Structure formats: C-alpha cells, structure tokens
Amino acid sequence: QVQLVESGGGLVQAGGSLRLSCAASRSINSFNYMGWYRQVPGKEREWVATLTSGGSPRYADSVKGRFTISRDNAKNTVSLQMNSLKPEDTAVYYCKAGELRTGAPYWGQGTQVTVSS
C-alpha cells in the first residue's frame, strides 16, 4: 500500500509564501503522475497542479504564475511552492499520485493552508 504524507501547511498572511511537500513511501518513478488538489468545506475537491513523469507541469488558471510544482526523485517527494498567496487559496491541500502500471490513484491525508487577509 502506498502512503503519501503531506507537510508544510500553516497560517500565512496574504502575499506570503508556503511550501508544501508530499513524501511517498516508495519511488515516485513508479507513478505516472503526481499532483496537488485542494478542497474547501462544502465544495468539491479542486485540481491545482500536476507533474507527469517526463512531462511539463500543468497548473490551474487560478494558481498559474504563483505556484510551482517540482519533484525530488532522490527524496521521493513532490513539492508545491506557493507564492503571492490569497485568502481564496485557503483550503486543505491533498497530494495525489497515479500508479504507473494500473492507473490506480493514491491520496494523502491533506494539510491545511490558511491565508489571512
């Protein structure tokens, strides 16, 4: 069973930065993609960014130019650098990975990001 553990969430003022990390329990090269989603209570989970193996990063329009997704193969982690944060970025952020062989999705437990105005 794959485990994804997010860290780095917290409280920050608008305009500030946070860096989220997602540590996988096995090599991230075994995943077809890794990405970040976020969810606000009462709303559907929203896609934020994806990094495919060997591909270019993709971002939701709402975060493009402010967020950067990256990977560290040696540490089996994927990170999300979030700059110029806005109150509307407040959400629980989840890491997701897709199994290379089967496409099966895996989710982390989430980390809270709160941006105060």
N, C-alpha and C positions, 0 to 999 in steps of 0.2 A: 504494500500500500504506500503510495506516495504521500509525503507530507510537505505542505508549503506553509512557511511561517513568516508572516509579515511583521515588520517593526518600523519604528521611526515616526509614527503618528504623534499628534500632540496638538497643543493650542498655540496659535500664532496670530499676530496682528495682520490685517490686510496690508498687502505689499511685501510681506515677508516670504520666507522660503522654508521648505521642509524637504527632506529626502527620505523616501520610503524604500525599504529593502524587502525582498522576498527570498528566503533561503529554502532551497529544495533539498529533500532527503536523498536525492541521487543526482547523477549528472544531468545538467539541463540540456545536454546534447541529445538526450533521449526524448525530448519534447519537440513537437513540430512548431509550436509557438508558445510564447509566454506573454501575458498581458496584465493590464490593470483595469478594474471596473470599480464603480463607486455606487453607493446606494444611500438615499435619504429616506428616513421613515415615512411610510405611506406611498412611496414611489417605487417604480421598477428599477432594477439594477441597470446602470448605465455604463456603456463601454467608454474607456478613457484612452487607452493606448495599447498597441500590440507590437511585439518584436518577433518576427518569424526567423527560423533558422536560416541564415544566409540571405535574409531579405532586409529590405529597408523598414524602418519604423513607421508606424501609422498612428495618427492622432485624431481624436475627435476635434471638431472645429472649435469647440468651447475651450480647449486647452492648447491648441496649436500655437506655437511660438512662446509658450510659457512653461510647458512640461517637456521633459526629455526622458525617454526610456533607454536603458542600457543594460548590458549583461556582463557578468564576470564569470567566464567558464571555469576558471581555477577555483573560485569560491562557490560555484553552483548557485549564484544569486542573480536576480534581476532587480534593477532599481528604478525608481521614478523620482527624478529631480523636479521639484515643483517650485517655480519662482513666480513672483508677482501674484501671490495668492489673493483670491477674492472671497468675500463671505459666501458666495454661491458655490464655492469649492468645498464647503463643509459637507462631510459625508463619511460613511465608513468605506474605506478603500480595501478592495479584495484583489488578491493575486490569483491568476488563473493560468493553468498550463494544459496543453493538449498533447496527449500521448502520440508519439510519432507513428507507432505501429497500428494502433487501433483507433486513434482519434478521441479516446476517452478523455473527458475533462476532469481536471482536479482543481479544487478551490482551497484557498487558505481560509483562516478564521476571521480575517478582517482586522483593520486597525483604524481607529477613529482620528479623523483630521477635523479640527475646528478652527475656523478663521473668523476672528472678531473684527468688527468694523470700527 
